[in-house]
Amino acid sequence: MGGFGLKGGEMTKQEKIQVVEYLSAEFKQSSALIVCDYKGLQVSHLEELRRTSRAVDVKVQVIKNTLASIAIKNAECPDLELKDTNIFLWADDQIALSKVVCKFAESHSEHFSLKVGIFDGQVVDTKHIVSVSKLPSKEELIGMLLSVWTAPARYFVTGLDNLRKQKEEN
């Protein structure tokens, strides 16, 4: 589905309807959508963004503002004032999405910038997106939890070992 509108020329009415239907369903299912400006971004950098996004289940598409607005409305999301050249990134995982977008924006700041997002049906600004990008990922959280859960067992084993040593010395 990623190749819509890339063959040059205008899309047919049927193609536009298909794109809007596809995007409406996608936006409705995802918990987060971020709109970025990508004016002047090289194709190789766009491919890099697509690769890193795909690796964490983030979808990326350049969409005409009129079609994106209809899809956003159909997905029952708040209306966004879309202007200029926009690239849309969406996912179920808000943290993974925010991390991908913010990391890419840092390394390509001259041609790529965050504009606005919709998280859980609410419009969010760039500050919110950046703060979410600083949160630990699901994997990092699991690691933290595991270390917390295994800590008492480690102390218990160490305590038993010390007790055994004390008994041997007596």
C-alpha positions in Angstrom: 0.0 0.0 0.0 3.0 2.3 0.4 3.3 3.2 -3.3 0.2 5.4 -3.6 0.7 8.6 -5.5 4.4 7.8 -6.3 3.9 6.9 -10.0 3.7 10.6 -11.0 0.6 12.4 -12.2 -2.7 12.6 -10.5 -4.4 9.8 -8.7 -7.8 8.6 -10.0 -10.9 9.2 -7.9 -11.0 5.5 -7.2 -7.3 5.5 -6.0 -8.0 8.4 -3.7 -11.0 6.6 -2.3 -8.9 3.5 -1.6 -6.1 5.6 0.0 -8.6 7.4 2.3 -10.3 4.1 3.2 -6.9 2.4 4.0 -5.6 5.4 6.0 -8.9 5.9 7.9 -8.7 2.3 9.1 -5.0 2.6 9.9 -5.4 5.8 11.9 -8.4 4.4 13.7 -6.4 1.3 14.8 -3.3 3.1 15.9 -3.0 4.9 19.2 -0.6 7.6 17.9 0.0 9.7 14.8 2.7 12.2 14.3 2.8 14.8 11.4 6.3 16.0 10.4 7.6 18.5 7.8 10.1 16.8 5.5 10.8 19.6 3.0 14.1 19.2 1.2 14.8 15.7 2.8 16.9 13.5 0.5 15.3 10.3 -0.8 18.1 8.3 0.9 17.2 9.8 4.3 13.6 9.1 3.7 14.5 5.5 3.0 16.5 5.4 6.3 13.5 6.7 8.1 11.3 4.1 6.6 13.8 1.3 7.5 14.1 2.4 11.1 10.4 2.8 11.4 9.6 -0.6 9.9 11.9 -2.2 12.5 9.6 -1.0 15.3 6.2 -1.4 13.6 5.9 2.3 12.8 4.2 3.1 9.5 5.4 6.1 7.4 3.7 7.7 4.4 3.8 11.0 2.5 0.1 11.9 2.1 -1.6 14.8 0.4 -3.1 17.1 3.1 -6.6 16.9 1.7 -6.6 13.0 1.7 -5.0 12.9 5.2 -7.6 15.4 6.6 -10.5 13.2 5.3 -8.8 10.0 6.8 -8.2 11.7 10.1 -11.8 12.9 10.2 -13.1 9.4 9.3 -10.9 7.9 12.1 -12.8 10.2 14.5 -9.6 12.0 15.4 -9.4 15.7 16.1 -8.9 17.9 13.0 -5.4 19.1 12.3 -4.6 22.3 10.4 -2.4 20.6 7.7 -0.2 22.9 5.6 2.8 22.5 3.4 4.6 19.2 2.9 3.8 16.6 5.4 4.9 13.1 6.2 2.7 11.0 8.5 4.0 8.4 10.9 1.7 6.2 13.0 1.9 3.2 15.4 0.3 1.5 18.3 3.3 2.1 20.5 3.5 5.9 21.3 6.9 5.6 22.9 8.5 3.7 20.0 6.9 6.1 17.5 8.1 9.2 19.5 11.6 7.8 19.8 11.9 7.1 16.1 10.6 10.5 15.1 12.6 12.5 17.7 15.9 10.6 17.0 15.5 11.2 13.2 14.6 14.8 13.7 17.7 15.3 15.8 20.0 14.0 13.1 18.1 15.7 10.1 17.0 18.9 11.8 17.5 21.1 8.7 15.0 19.1 6.6 12.8 17.3 9.1 10.8 18.7 11.9 7.9 17.7 14.2 4.7 19.6 13.7 1.9 18.0 15.7 0.6 14.6 16.9 -2.6 12.8 18.0 -2.1 10.5 20.9 -5.1 8.5 22.2 -7.5 10.8 20.3 -6.0 14.0 21.7 -4.0 16.6 19.8 -0.5 16.9 21.3 2.3 19.4 20.7 5.9 18.8 19.9 6.9 19.2 23.6 4.6 16.3 24.5 6.1 14.1 21.7 9.6 14.9 22.9 8.8 14.1 26.5 7.2 10.8 25.5 10.3 9.9 23.5 12.4 10.2 26.7 10.2 7.5 28.5 11.7 4.0 28.7 10.5 1.6 26.0 8.5 -1.6 26.8 11.7 -3.7 26.7 13.5 -1.3 29.0 10.6 -1.3 31.5 10.5 -5.2 31.4 14.3 -5.2 32.2 13.7 -2.8 35.1 10.9 -4.9 36.4 12.9 -8.1 36.1 15.8 -6.6 38.0 13.4 -5.5 40.8 11.7 -8.9 40.9 14.9 -10.9 41.0 16.6 -8.6 43.7 14.9 -10.2 46.7 15.9 -13.7 45.5 19.5 -12.6 45.1 19.5 -11.1 48.7 17.9 -14.3 50.0 20.5 -16.6 48.3 23.3 -14.3 49.6 21.8 -14.4 53.1 21.6 -18.2 53.0 25.1 -18.4 51.8 26.4 -16.2 54.6 24.4 -18.2 57.2 25.9 -21.5 55.8 29.4 -20.0 56.1 28.7 -18.8 59.7 27.6 -22.3 60.6 30.7 -23.9 59.1 32.9 -21.6 61.0 31.3 -22.5 64.4 
